[in-house]
Amino acid sequence: MIQTKENIIEYFKSGIKNTNDFKIGIEHEKFLFNKADNKRVNYDKIKKMFSALMEFGWKPVFEKENIVSLNKGGKNITLEPGNQIELSGDKLNHMHEACAESQDYLFELEQVTKKLDIRIISAGFDPFSKIEDIPNNPKERYKLMTKSMPLGGELSLDMMYRTCGTQLNIDYASEEDFKKKFLVANSVVPITIALFANSSIVEKKNSNYLSYRSKVWQNTSRGGLPKLFFQNLDFEKYADFVMSFPILFINDNENYISGKKYIFKDFMNGNINEIKNRIPTADDLTIHLSTIFTENRLKKYIELRSMDTCGWDCLCSGPAFFIGMLYGNLDKVYELTAKWETDKIINAYLDAPKKGFNTQLMGKDLLHWASTLLDLSREGLNNRDILSKKSRNETLFLDHLRRVIFNKTTNADHMIDKFSNNENLEELYEK
């Protein structure tokens, strides 16, 4: 049971791993459209797609009578509010394994979507649809979220129904290791936004943002980049943050109860009448932690959440970028970013969705910092020196980012260029 702050701290401590046991977990989301009318797929189409994926060994997971996800080994395919789908990958040892997993999944997905006349878009924001035109699905938690999320952030529903991102889950070896990694992860959020910007087109128009997805997340309930995250944040301070954070929902015997009147401390104190004043379990804490929508967050691992979804050519580049920095070269990256001023990081964070590489941070633009961090990441991956079957180390996955920085051109810039040339959004679909 989770009754005290110490219980939460112990929960975080239970995530500590030996350095040799560090894993990589990648999550990435995709938009799905009907080929016939360019409209987002509905739940009936999702059920057909899930059924077809079962032929590849995926097993169904139900919420009451409704299929809501698939699993195979340590991997899961889950359903997002607007019928986006997300692969939550297995815990893997290095980027060669992680990228192979993603490629295998995307191959299976491609086979199924072709048969069902479904097309995929890998972008951070839906370039076509108005929010009122997006179908939902029967997942109970999303019904509660649709009602409550807009109360704390004007673009919260856009976040739920019209965004897709790529996340990376990484481990920590100690509380001190967590503190370093978390500070670095939060300090580089503006660079991450600029480097992986891929959501410029909104409702078939140029939004004048490079990462409209990031703009949306900045105006989403329960999200943002809190100043607290730069204040020598340890497990205790994060536990305080968690205890005072509003509850979004509670899963009570497979029924979802709105928690909007309460903070998690109320739950811990047995003060929630709707669930007969029961005390939260570790599972309840896990759910609560997953509803904190900040740019990065702590569970029993660190989750990095600031990347727009990108196409198959760059899918592995973001995770590799962070693995090089945080697993292979942490001390050097920490030494660099620890000197940055919090207010300047947050100002850059607010500017980056629109200005991209032209955003200023500590007297230099984000293109400079992206290039600097890419060099440190490459050095870190060389330090790891984990080889593929073809005797190449993990630096091969940075090739996409090297091209982005060399050409000063992101995926968002390519998207705008394609759109400006002929306003043909067909170019945005996966080929």
Order of alpha helices (4+ residues) and beta strands (2+ residues): alpha-beta-alpha-beta-beta-beta-beta-alpha-beta-alpha-alpha-beta-alpha-alpha-beta-beta-alpha-beta-alpha-beta-beta-alpha-alpha-beta-beta-beta-alpha-alpha-alpha-beta-beta-alpha-alpha-alpha
